[in-house]
Amino acid sequence: MKAIQIQRYMTESPHTIGFDQTLAQAHALLREFHIRHLPVLRGGRLAGILSERDLALIESLRDVRLDLPVEEAMSPEVYAVAPTTPLEEVVSDMATRRYGCAVIVQNQKVVGIFTAVDACRVFAELLQGRLAH
């Protein structure tokens, strides 16, 4: 049986933010689109990830200005995979390493994102399929 690829369940063309944009701009994007992760780009290439949790933590610090660049709050360590990576591998890695998302990269461009919420959707689909039989 052929492995299911992550591209089947990823969110295509995710919202991203430039490394030099402000924390206020990042906060506005997260709020407006009801998302929790923003891949951070530098020159069109993946440079980091900024999560809602990262923003909440930095905003809780004293005297933090929201005009600081995203680069100051992002995590440079990103779990990135190719679109053809098996879904099983991605979900397993995310669970083992406690990642909130995987950024899908092809030819050095961000083409998708797969989050813990997406994993729950896949799990629900699997359960519905099994329970129907």
Steps between C-alpha positions, in 0.01 A plus 500: 500500500635839400563747783269801523700817441475805726398717203159330502417650842710817518352847482628639171647850465503579872518853633861605554679804636830670421774485764515880512126558546386597848358291782187715475460398134547133594243529776252658257549216247453230764184667625351582160545152353447302824833321467769407751816466289671733254796384292754783496666581169824676412541563129216260424667213689401345830696663784295402804158446652298730724223350708217656691671364813830673410314829463312455829826429681684800360201727557493393865849636553536841649540799271480300178425714198278355230699690239787252543569284193359147488859373484533588871225256603510225236652159545770441238461123542216390271372150435488510121421213264445441130145465362572133425592413858276222634219626724583226752859628534391862550233416758740271686776765506256769614375283786846381608662843487191692612492723191191711441545496125701388201581749226487347154783622275563430132785653299582718804148653496231458765213318329298384800462449872373203700396575857386299801145604408550349154623179667179490705299532177692207349441297815127579495483395134678176586265427790192578294619262232567223748179551694295488181618144427 
